[in-house]
Amino acid sequence: MSHNVYRILAINPGSTSTKIALYENENELFVETLRHDKTTLTRFHSIGEQYKFRKNVILDLLKDNNYKLSELSAVVGRGGLLRPIEGGTYRVNDLMLADLEVGYAGQHASNLGGILAYDIAHELNLQAYIVDPVVVDEMTNIARISGFADFERKSIFHALNQKAVARKVASDLNTSYDKLNAIVVHMGGGITIGAHQQGRVIDVNNGLHGEGPFSPERAGTVQAGDLVEMCFSGKYSKEEVMKKIVGNGGLAGHLGTTDAIEVERRISNGDKKAALIYDAMAYQVAKEIGSAAVVLSGKIDVIILTGGLAHAKEFVEKITSRVKWIARTVTEPGENEMKALCEGALRVLKGEETVKEYGVDTSADN
């Protein structure tokens, strides 16, 4: 195989599935989602114990499709809940493996991504990588300050997709990501809006634990006093309150569904409540874009709308009608995480990007 041709295996573990993809340079050879029976997974006492089972499933699929491991150039896994790090492609090293195995910032199936990638690559004398995990933290010091001295704002967002689409759009605009000022809006089950300044996400809402616009399943920013009253009312457990914030918030709480297509169907049938809630979600996304514009001092090349909700043309129009005065808006619907993982590894293999070392390269010092 030519030195200019690289075959990369990407692994993205989910709670009940493992998605794998094989790429030859930028070209997808195949992608498949392996579904795991929940009763099978319950045999394991922890997520970490699942890795041998998942590894065997991956290897069996590759063998069944006659893909030779010997032809691989690298293996890349979804980054898990690690220490805060700046964006980029990282080599899986011993410290990263240790943090993934213990769940440094929490237990999640994505922690298996780096472990599986390393295990398969190590046997082939190849490098294993992760790319732009959700814990990417490039926020400026001023952006970290909250109104509570007790805790700082945290950077948890859809880093992999946000940075991938920002790179693509930068290329489309005949520039590079490290020269681009962009507001990237990832709209899925959660919604995160990042202020990208010349290759760094200098501020972003925590789309998991209650910041920014509400989304199909998350509450976003809510009035703290009312939330405190709810917490101490005696009516709800801690778990029930968290479920209202993440899982049953947003559209789920208001309308009993997280499906934007279903909401649009109700609106077309004259459901005024659905119309108001849908409008409010778009309104809040637009407000957060406005906040990001202030972070970038109005120097914005482009606003990028991405994620599953970017397929919803009416929803996109509701947002763009409010923010088009800020900058041009482009839409990159969906999220191709597998391609983004492979592109991160490919940039390193081609020498276009320097691989980073976990534990040596740290988050931004501003």
N, C-alpha and C positions, 0 to 999 in steps of 0.2 A: 504494500500500500504506500502511495506517495506520501512524502513528509508534509505535503500541503493538504492532505486529506486526514481529518481527525474524526474518529468515531467516539461519541460520548454517550454514556448511559446516565440517565437522570432518574432519581428516585424521590418520590414525594409521598410520604406516609400520612394518611388521615386516620381518624379514630376507628373507622371500620373498613378502610380500604387502603390499598397501596397503588399509587399511579406510577407507572414507569414509562419511559420514552427512550428511544434510541435515535440519535441524530448523526448524520454525516455532514460535518461542518454545519451550515444553517438549515440543511434539508432533513426533514423528519422522515425517518424510515418506518417507524411505527410508534404508536402510543396506545397504552391499554390501562384500564383501571381494574385492578383485582379486588373484588369484593370479598370481605372476610365475614364468615358467620359469627354473630355475636356470641353464641354459645361456645364456639371454639376459642374466642379471645378471652372469655371469662375463666378459662382454665389457667390463665397466667395471672400471677398475683400483682404484677406491675407492668407498666408499658415496656420497661427495659427488658423484661423477660420474653417479650414477643419477638425479639430481633431474629433469633435463629429460625423461627417459624416463617417470618416474613422473608428472610433471605432465601430459604429453600423454595418458597413460592415464586420468587423472582427468577431464580436460577432455572427452575423447572420450565417457566414460561419461555425464557430465552432458548433453552434447549429444544423445546417443542417447536419453536419457530426457526430452528436451525441457524440461530445467530451465535457466532463463535466469540467467546470471551477473549480469545487471543487477539482479536482484531480491535479491541477497545484501546483508546488512547488515554481515557480518564473516566472517572466516575464522579458524579456530582449529586449531592443530596440537598433536600430542603433544610435550611438552617432552623434550629430549634430555639428554645428559650434559654439563651446564653447570657453572659454578661453584656452590658451595653457596648456596642462597637460601632465604628464608622462603617459606611457602606463599602462594598467591594466584594471581591472573590477571595475567600480564605482557604488555606490548606488545612485539612483536618489534622490536628496534632494531638499530643497526649493530653494536654490541658483541656482542649475542647472535648475530647472523648470523655474525660472525667466529669466535666460539667454537664454534658448531655446525659451521661449515665445516672447522675444523682438528681438531675433536674434542677440546675442552679437557680433558675427563675420560675420554676414550676414544671409540673408533669404534663406533657402533651405528646401526642403521637409524632409530631414533627421532630421531636428530639431524636427519633430513630433514623432520620434522614442521613445525618453525618455518620452515625455508627454503621449503618448498612453500607454506605458508600465506601467508608474506610475498609470494612471487612472484605468486601468484594475486590476493591482496588489493591489492597495489601497482598492478597494471594497472587495477584498478577504483576506485582512489582510496579504498580502505577500510583499516581497521585490521586487523592480524593479531595474534593472541594465542597464548600457550601457557598451560597451567593445571597447577599442582601437579606438576612433573616429579619423577622418582625421586630427584633430588639435594636435595629440600626438606630443610633443616636448621634445626630450631628447638630443638635440644637445649640444655639448660642446661650451663654450664661444668663442673659437677661430673660430669655424665653423660658428658663427653668423655674423662675420664681413664681410661687403661688401666693395667695393671700393668707395661707397658713404657714407659720414658721416651722410647723411640725413636719411638713413634707413638700417635696418639689414636684413640679409637673414632670411626667414621664413620656418618653418617646416610644409609643407602640403603634405601629401603623402598617399598611400594606406596602412595605418597602420594596419587595421584589418586583411587583407589578408597576408601582409608581416609577421606579428608576428605569425599568425596562421601556415603558412607553415614553418616558422623557428622552431617553437615548434615541428611540426611533424617530420621534418628532423632531428632535434636534437635527438628525441626519436628513429628514425630509426638508428642513429649512436651511440645508447646506451649512450647518454649523455643528459644533460638538457640544455634548452635555455639559462640559466644564466651562462653556462660554454662554450657556443658556440661563435666563431667568424665567422660571415657569411656575404656574400654580397647577398642581396635579390633583385631580379630584377622583379618588377611587370610590365607586358607588356599588357596593354589594350588600351582603347581610349587614355589614357595618360600613360606615362612610368615613373616610379620612381625607383631609385636604392638606397637602404639603406645600410649603413655600420653598421651592428649589432655587437656590442662588449659586450659579456657576458650579454645579455638581454636588452641592451639599443641601440637605433638607434642614434649613436653619430653624424652622418651627413647623409643628404639625399638631393637630388635635389628637388626643388619646381616644381612638375610636372604640376601644374596648370598655373602659371603665368610666364612661360618663363625661365626655367632652365633645363639644361641637354639635352638629345637627343630629336630630333623631334619624333613624334609618329603618329599614324593614323589620329589624328585630332588636334594635338597641335604643335606649331612651335619650342618649346624648346629654347635653347640659340640662339639668333640672334645678329648680329653686331649692337651695340647700336647706333652708328652714323647714319647708314642707317635707323634705326627705327625712330630716331629723325627727319631725313629729311622727311620721310613719314608722320609723325604726323603733321608736320608744312607745308606740301605741299599744304594744302587746298583742297586736293582731297578726304580726308576721314574724317568721323566723329570719335569721340572717340570710339563709339560703333563698328564702322566698323573695326577700327584697332584692338580692343580687339577680334573681331570675327576672324581676321586673325591669332591672337596668339592662341586663344582657340576656336576650332570649325571648322575653315577652314584652319588651319595650317597643317604642315606635309604632309602625303599622300593625304589628301583632297585637299590641295592647289596645290600640284605637279601633281596629277593624277586624281583628281575629284572623288575619292572614298576613303572610310575608311576601305574597306573590303579586308583583306589580301588574302582571297581565290581568289577574283577577280583579285588582283594584280598578284598572282602566275599564274593564268590562262593566263593573258596577257603575262607574261614572257615566259610561255611555248609555246605561239603562236608567239614568236620572237620579242616582244616589248622591244627594247633596252633601251628606257627611263625608263620604269617601272622597268627593271632589275637594272639600275643604282641607281634609287631612293631607291629601296628596299635594295640594298647593302649598300647604305649610311646610312639608318636607323639602320641597324645591326651594321655598323661600329661605329656609334655614341653611341649606347648602349655599345659596347665593350670598347670604350674610357672611358665612365663613370664608367664602372666596374673597369678599370685601376685606375681611380681617387680614387674610394672607397678602392682599395687595398693599395694605399698610405696612406689613412686615418688610416687604420688598421696596418700600418707599415709592410705589407707583411705577417702578422700572421693570415692566413685565413684557416679555416677548410673546408669550402664548399662555392660554388657559387650556388644559387638557382634561377632558372628561372620559373616564375609563371605568371598567368593571361591568358587571352584568346589567345594572340599571341604565348604562349608556346605550343599551339597545332600545330603551323606551323613548321613542322620538318625542312624544308629548312632554314627558318629564324633562328631557334635555332642553326642549324649547322653552319651558317655564324658567329654567335656570339661565339660559343664554340671553333671554330677553331682558334680564335684570343686570347681567354682568358684561354685556358686549361693549359697553363704553370703556371698560377697563383695558381690554386687550382682545386680540382675535381669539376665537375659540375653535378648537378642533376636537373631534370625537374619535376615540379609539376603543370601541366596544369590547367587552369581555376581558378575560385575563388569561394569558397563555403562560402559566407559570413554568411549564416544562421547557418551553422554548427559552424563557428568560434564564432558567438554570443553565441550560446548555450554552447559551450565548456568553454567560459569565465565565464558564470554564474555557470556552473557545477563545475569548479575548486574551486569557492568560497563555494558552497553548500557542497562540499566534504571536505572542510578545507585544500585544497592543496594550496590555495592562499588567502591572506588577502584582503578583500574588501577595496577599497579606498574611501575617503570622498572628494567630490568635494569642493574646496575652502579651504581645509586643506592640502591635498597632492598637492604639486605644481610641476611644471616642474623642470628639473634638476638644481641644484645649483652647478656649477663646479668651 
